[in-house]
């Protein structure tokens, strides 16, 4: 049985790591530094994974 995107352990762990880092560090940074941190982290992932991490639900037509 194939895993759906929601069940993929790698994506689940990636999302959990991102949320943990964001909560721990980004809140302590200025808004611009927080944005840089998030962009740097997300740059390591393909666009599809970034969309899933950020829970993007709207598609662009």
PyMOL commands that set and color helices and strands:
alter all, ss='L'
color gray80, all
select helices_A, chain A and resi 9-28+31-42+47-53
alter helices_A, ss='H'
color red, helices_A
deselect
rebuild
show_as cartoon
